Amino acid sequence: MSKDEQVKGPASYFPAIEKKYGFPVGHWFDLLKDQKGLKHMEMVAWLKSEHKMGHGHANALVAYFRSQEGI
């Protein structure tokens, strides 16, 4: 992959998230759908407390999820 083709932003964390937690990112997005009523940082805190996810990974998933959901 050339420098121009590199994934940037929150999606750049996805390979590491899948490797570390053993689930595709779609799994996490499905879980976040049930948390849509929460604010961004509340969703991050939920992933951290309920799924023992690191802050950077949780924040990347939530940022991407919210941008795709238009919230």
C-alpha positions as a Markdown table, in Angstrom:
| # | Residue | x | y | z |
|---|---|---|---|---|
| 1 | Met | 0.0 | 0.0 | 0.0 |
| 2 | Ser | 1.5 | 3.3 | -1.0 |
| 3 | Lys | 1.6 | 6.3 | 1.3 |
| 4 | Asp | -1.3 | 7.9 | -0.6 |
| 5 | Glu | -3.4 | 4.8 | -0.1 |
| 6 | Gln | -2.9 | 4.4 | 3.6 |
| 7 | Val | -5.9 | 4.4 | 5.8 |
| 8 | Lys | -6.1 | 7.5 | 8.0 |
| 9 | Gly | -8.2 | 8.5 | 11.0 |
| 10 | Pro | -10.1 | 6.2 | 13.3 |
| 11 | Ala | -10.1 | 3.3 | 10.7 |
| 12 | Ser | -6.3 | 3.1 | 10.9 |
| 13 | Tyr | -6.8 | 1.5 | 14.3 |
| 14 | Phe | -9.1 | -1.3 | 13.0 |
| 15 | Pro | -6.5 | -4.0 | 12.2 |
| 16 | Ala | -5.0 | -3.6 | 15.7 |
| 17 | Ile | -8.4 | -3.7 | 17.3 |
| 18 | Glu | -9.3 | -6.9 | 15.5 |
| 19 | Lys | -6.0 | -8.5 | 16.4 |
| 20 | Lys | -6.1 | -7.5 | 20.0 |
| 21 | Tyr | -9.7 | -8.2 | 20.9 |
| 22 | Gly | -10.4 | -11.1 | 18.5 |
| 23 | Phe | -13.5 | -9.7 | 16.8 |
| 24 | Pro | -14.1 | -7.8 | 13.6 |
| 25 | Val | -15.0 | -4.2 | 14.0 |
| 26 | Gly | -18.5 | -4.9 | 12.8 |
| 27 | His | -19.0 | -6.8 | 16.1 |
| 28 | Trp | -18.2 | -3.6 | 18.1 |
| 29 | Phe | -20.4 | -1.5 | 15.8 |
| 30 | Asp | -23.3 | -3.9 | 16.5 |
| 31 | Leu | -22.8 | -3.5 | 20.2 |
| 32 | Leu | -22.6 | 0.3 | 19.9 |
| 33 | Lys | -25.9 | 0.4 | 18.1 |
| 34 | Asp | -27.5 | -0.4 | 21.5 |
| 35 | Gln | -25.6 | 2.5 | 23.1 |
| 36 | Lys | -26.7 | 5.2 | 20.6 |
| 37 | Gly | -28.4 | 7.3 | 23.4 |
| 38 | Leu | -25.0 | 7.9 | 25.0 |
| 39 | Lys | -22.7 | 10.8 | 24.3 |
| 40 | His | -19.3 | 10.1 | 22.6 |
| 41 | Met | -17.3 | 9.8 | 25.8 |
| 42 | Glu | -20.0 | 7.8 | 27.5 |
| 43 | Met | -19.8 | 5.3 | 24.7 |
| 44 | Val | -16.0 | 5.2 | 25.1 |
| 45 | Ala | -16.3 | 4.7 | 28.8 |
| 46 | Trp | -18.8 | 1.9 | 28.2 |
| 47 | Leu | -16.4 | 0.0 | 25.9 |
| 48 | Lys | -13.6 | 0.5 | 28.4 |
| 49 | Ser | -15.6 | -0.7 | 31.4 |
| 50 | Glu | -17.7 | -3.4 | 29.9 |
| 51 | His | -15.2 | -4.8 | 27.4 |
| 52 | Lys | -11.8 | -3.8 | 28.9 |
| 53 | Met | -10.9 | -1.9 | 25.8 |
| 54 | Gly | -8.1 | 0.6 | 25.8 |
| 55 | His | -9.0 | 4.3 | 25.4 |
| 56 | Gly | -7.5 | 4.8 | 22.0 |
| 57 | His | -9.2 | 1.8 | 20.5 |
| 58 | Ala | -12.5 | 2.6 | 22.1 |
| 59 | Asn | -12.3 | 6.2 | 21.0 |
| 60 | Ala | -11.5 | 5.2 | 17.4 |
| 61 | Leu | -14.5 | 2.8 | 17.2 |
| 62 | Val | -16.9 | 5.4 | 18.7 |
| 63 | Ala | -15.6 | 8.2 | 16.4 |
| 64 | Tyr | -16.0 | 6.1 | 13.3 |
| 65 | Phe | -19.3 | 4.6 | 14.4 |
| 66 | Arg | -20.8 | 8.0 | 15.2 |
| 67 | Ser | -19.6 | 9.5 | 11.9 |
| 68 | Gln | -21.2 | 6.6 | 9.9 |
| 69 | Glu | -24.5 | 6.9 | 11.9 |
| 70 | Gly | -24.7 | 10.6 | 11.5 |
| 71 | Ile | -24.7 | 11.2 | 15.3 |
